[in-house]
Amino acid sequence: MSETPPASQGSATRWVSPFCLLLCDTLSVRADAATGGLELVEGQCEAARRALTRFKAAPSAATPQVHGVSSSLDEALGAAARILAASRQPLIGGLGTDVAGARAVHRLARETGAICDPAGGAALMHTLRTLQDRGGYGTTLAEVRNRADLIVCLGGMPSGDAAELLARCGVGEAGTQQRHLVLLGGAPADQASLAALAGRAGLSTEAVALQGDLFGTVAILSALVAGRPVTRAAPELAKLAERLLAARYGVLVGQSALLPAHGNLVVEMTHRIVATLNQRTRAAALWLGGGNGAGTVNEVFTWLGGLPVRTRLGAVGSEHDPLCFEANRLLADAAVDCLVWISSFDPDCAPPATPLPLIVLGHPELASSAMRQGSVFVPVSTPGIGSAGHLFRADGGAVLPLVPLHDDKLPTLPEVLGGLVQRVQGLRAKASP
Amino acid sequence: MSTMRIAGGLVIDPTQPADTVRDLCVQDGRIVSLAAQAPADVEIDATGCVVMAGGIDLHTHIGGGKVNLARMLLPESRRIEPDCLGCVPGTVDTGHRYAQMGYTAAFEPAMVASNARHAHMEMGDTPILDHGAYVMLGNDEFFLQLLSEGGAAGSNFELIRDYMGWTINAARAMGVKVVNPAGISAFKFNQRKLDVDERHVHWQVTPRQVVHTLARALKELGVPHPLHIHGSNLGVAGNIESTLETIRSLEGLPAHLTHVQFHAYGTEGPKKFSSAALALAEAVNANPNISIDVGQIIFGQTVTASGDTMRQHAQAAFGSPRKFVGSDIECEAGCGVVPFRYREQSYVNALQWVIGLELFLLVRDPWRVVLTTDHPNGGPFTSYPHLIRLLMDRSFREEQLAKLHPEVAANCALRSITRELSLSEIAVMTRAAPARLLGLADRGHLGVGGAADIAIYREQADREAMFQAPEYVFKDGTMVARAGIIVAAPVGGTHFVEPDFDRGVEKTLRAHLARHGSVDFDRVAIGRDELCSCCNGGRLLPAACFKA
């Protein structure tokens, strides 16, 4: 529960954005008295500005649905409980929620023996699998802001839900130390946003082209940094390796959602570069990912059960498999027999197409994704809009409280799941007296 | 108003004049005095049992970023360990396993201020146990800057003290820990070693100044738990010198030196690595301001998770399996996680094992020694019953000693130490002393008015079996475990302190964060209601500070 009171219409609320990987926390939002529209009036965060257009500061009229027909919450929970009680192997996907929601999802998963995989699980696995194999060395926003004299953006400039990274790290801020920003590879749009930074205080910039693809380029850079002989290395890459070795604190930045398939190899090679540099000077990697609650849910699952997501939780033990327990693969293989889909933040994060019994818990606009026979929909409150909550910042440096902008009158995910678990237990008890 | 009588057990409470066979009565979660003939709602037959207060672990890494990183780093440990919990179990298993052994409270020693919410969340999800945490200071750039700018005269001392008071309140901490004083920060400036009188390459302050300033400020703030010190040069041969210098740097100020086993190494012998347990024990015996916990190592697979990036990075090459995760955190702290397998046939590991036991047995006053393995760094907390047997049973100790690297087994001083700890001494080291060192007036004892956190052990000659699974465990009067089976799992409470300080420091801190931080100043402090929601709705247990 946040102690900051919700905004009254017309006045601005100091707010933390749940829609940005960096949890931009110096923003103010005002609700339009006439339309209920939410508008960013202070601070800059494009991801927040965009997401706010999908909410209104007015009590939600959304109702639960069973088979696409409007129902009471009780009826919807009853129908959802019947699906879960009959299921031999449920899948819980999406996982768009905050800490309290993740605690409740974990309880449901333990109760039903479900496998859990977040939307964007593939991107999360790029960094998680690398961590499990080798480890890595990371850093956080304040360290980058105060220490980094060299920042290398891998494969593109931070964008989308990480677009504020450079601003948050004080890049180009007056009065900061001199630093060099390198874009390694990237599309024309990335080149343009790099060019837009030219001339900022204390900042020099440089675009370095890939030599082949990103995998090959990072491998060559790794060899160069380690002083291994490389035939025909591009001179720009050789210069970049020298820069990294000469930097006091170099930071290699990547956005895991933008990595190609097998992106974990890029992550691993980057960590190898960092490990080599740390023998002589200081360096760190900063991977931005786990948005839409996925990173937070992964943290909560890991502490509660000892294992991260892509785990099957059960009464007789848990099983973690970052490859086999991928939601789409499980659905395609008919290895699961029902789908629970959770998306409290993003109305566009709809469940994958499936003929299986379907339970959708999320943003009111997701009602349209559960219109068919065998589906249940329950609208839930969005933490940081209609209720309080907590999220992890993508760098792992902070957990921040989410401030509600108004009371949306929707039940929170923990409330819904609490009722659901109770009903599932009830049905199970009846089935095996 | 339900009452309970635990009848006929040997009540071992080191705060009472004598251990006697007597009845112990409980009402509404508290120890009370009932007339011998008064009826009780519940009667527990404790004949043939030993009754102790619930155990308190004052140094165990159970919650926060690096513990969770350790879990993520080692999913395989849950497959190779016989009980499938791994060396860093999840919070639910952690709470259950502690309670099964008769422990009712545990304290996370290394909370990063910027990430305090995360630590509290994990602890709140650790069922049954009450909990608290020490916030890490002494490597944060703001502190080091103030100390540096204050110069030798210490002209910024009041500001530093108020900043510490503010941080303790904001993070809802129970105490303050310093890890490798100034060394974590120094590593960020590419310094690889920092002795007690060596200067931080950027701020030009020394660990001696850092330790003394923090200890003095904490005393002035009236925080009951003295400065919790993870000293310089962890794991380095010859680090006994820095450990003794750290004690001298305190100039009599109270302090708790943690996991001292890792800080008591000499350079003698053919491998230039030797036990300095005697030198450290003598220093502890001679300095009543010092308390310690040992950080005993236990052979087998574990993982070390520490804020000490400087030392963890240096030791990553010795990791098994060979992987390492580290991080620099928010210009405040760091973390480094290295898996380790301690082996009996390794000269170094065998000596570490010996040093830990020597320290337990050579320090005379049990009130200043707390039983820990620095979970999971020396070994998992689940090995406490084994450790207790090693301390209480000399013949068992010698059996184990015989399995070690032959040079260690043949030459160590431990061979000639005959001391066997008594049940009463174990009760001091695992309950009464940690409660006293933390300022928990109503815990760690069984006097009237105390909390009814009680463990009832069946008396057995095999102390490991005895302490493995008590007959009964009660938390605030509620039965939570019966013969090793969890029967209830209430949410534990959160211990913290709220020292007074001058709020004038906020203006300086706000400006500092705006210029150097990454979080809005107004988001940093955790309010009481928010703490409650982070901690899963558990009770808030503010501990009283000493009057200035």
Interface residues (C-beta under 8 A of the other chain):
Chain A: M1 S2 E3 R14 V16 D25 T26 V99 A100 R103 L128 L131 Q132 D133 R134 G135 G136 Y137 G138 T139 T140 L141 A142 E143 R145 N146 R147 R168 C169 R248 Y249 N278 T281 R282 A284 E299 V300 T302 W303 L304 G305 G306 L307 P308 G317 S318 H320 A388 H390 F392 G396 G397 A398 V399 L400 P401
Chain B: G63 G65 V67 N68 L69 R71 M72 L73 L74 P75 R78 C84 L85 G86 V88 P89 G90 T91 V92 D93 S114 N115 R117 H118 M121 E122 D125 E141 F187 K188 F189 N190 H313 K323 F324 V325 G326 S327 D328 I329 E330 C331 E332 V337 H516 G517 S518 V519 D520 D522 R523 G527 D529 E530 C532 S533 C534 N536
